[in-house]
Amino acid sequence: MYVILGGTGNTGKHIAETLLAAGKAVTIVSRDGAKAQDLVAKGAVVAVGDLHDSDFLTQTFRGATAVYSLVPPKWDVQDWRAYQIQIATSITLAVHSAKVPYVVNLSSMGAHFPEGAGPVSALYYLEHMLNNVPGLNVLHLRPGYFYQNLYGLLDMIKHMGMIAQPLAADFTFSMVHTTDIATIAAQRLLNLDFKGHSVQFVVGPRDYTFEEAAAIISKASGNQVPFVASTTEQTVQGMIGAGIPATIAEGYGELYKAIASSGYTEGFDRQSNAYIGQISLEQFVENELKYALVGEPV
Ligand SMILES: NC(=O)c1ccc[n+]([C@@H]2O[C@H](COP(=O)([O-])OP(=O)(O)OC[C@H]3O[C@@H](n4cnc5c(N)ncnc54)[C@H](OP(=O)(O)O)[C@@H]3O)[C@@H](O)[C@H]2O)c1
């Protein structure tokens, strides 16, 4: 039996579907069983509960072949780091108590920074906590920037007609579709071919600049959406002005500075330790994001 945290989320849903299609028993964790009915129809069991509840997770994890773990985003917190560490601790204690043998953990590129990378620095601690569980085999997936983050820029595109981000126009960085993350996560969960603790990066077919992303969105939507390099302070204030809690906005400000630093990709090598996804940014924009801008075809 496999336990998938975030089984109704971006990666967990695809992982659950792949494991079910392979004939595996799958339990997904959700706070709301009704959200998981399509997976139940495919054979999944839903464990209804909260990741803060380590006793609930321990019961759910007992007897599991492997667990897929992640710290989900939360947009209404006053102290983002404290929230992330609570969830990381709860998961780790349950993995330990239930003697789970294998974990595939959703981490992030940049998780080698214990400080200075905003939300990603909390994943440093999650990785280290799991690495210290005796006898556990844990694989940390370290993906690049999710294409799906671009949905968060739609209001800016619609109301301001541009994409402003605190990165230089010619700064290239790794992006990826969450389906590609789910593909490699499911593959590693089925193969259980990792021992001790290890890291695998996950990136799309090529890297992009935000200027290229803006050009791809412009072409697909038929509207010119120029890219404008903003300052970190402008970005943080813009997020706060849009109603995002300061703890999160400031975390992202810190993360963007880390992404722009030379050390952010430390340890990453496209050739030797990365899974290269199939889905390009062009395909994501053409087949998914575009419809949030121009509406569904009739
Ligand atoms: N965005 C990026 O560019 C990026 C890049 C690299 C790494 N990451 C990492 O990816 C992770 C987040 O991935 P995501 O955005 O794709 O998340 P996600 O999987 O879409 O998160 C939502 C899922 O988490 C579940 N969930 C949320 N809070 C819960 C709680 N308290 N108890 C139980 N379940 C809960 C939700 O289930 P229910 O609603 O059904 O309960 C839902 O299935 C983060 O750790 C982030 O640092 C993100």
The ligand as an ORCA input file, in Angstrom:
! r2SCAN-3c Opt
* xyz 0 1
  N       5.780     26.279     -6.906
  C       7.018     26.001     -7.263
  O       7.579     26.575     -8.193
  C       7.785     24.928     -6.512
  C       9.040     24.577     -6.967
  C       9.748     23.586     -6.290
  C       9.191     22.986     -5.180
  N       7.952     23.371     -4.739
  C       7.405     22.737     -3.547
  O       6.223     22.016     -3.864
  C       5.425     21.944     -2.683
  C       3.990     22.311     -2.970
  O       3.545     21.734     -4.129
  P       2.160     22.177     -4.761
  O       2.090     23.660     -4.805
  O       2.043     21.421     -6.038
  O       1.124     21.683     -3.674
  P      -0.193     20.829     -3.859
  O       0.135     19.373     -3.968
  O      -1.072     21.326     -4.935
  O      -0.853     21.128     -2.447
  C      -2.199     21.003     -2.193
  C      -2.477     19.583     -1.665
  O      -2.069     19.513     -0.298
  C      -3.164     19.067      0.479
  N      -3.143     19.775      1.764
  C      -2.980     21.095      1.957
  N      -2.955     21.371      3.264
  C      -3.161     20.202      3.919
  C      -3.254     19.848      5.289
  N      -3.113     20.752      6.261
  N      -3.479     18.555      5.585
  C      -3.639     17.616      4.604
  N      -3.519     17.892      3.297
  C      -3.286     19.168      2.956
  C      -4.412     19.394     -0.323
  O      -5.378     18.413      0.008
  P      -6.894     18.726      0.461
  O      -7.200     20.145      0.064
  O      -7.675     17.704     -0.318
  O      -6.884     18.490      1.929
  C      -3.926     19.212     -1.744
  O      -3.981     17.849     -2.121
  C       6.000     22.929     -1.674
  O       6.726     22.221     -0.689
  C       6.935     23.761     -2.527
  O       8.017     24.313     -1.817
  C       7.227     24.313     -5.396
*
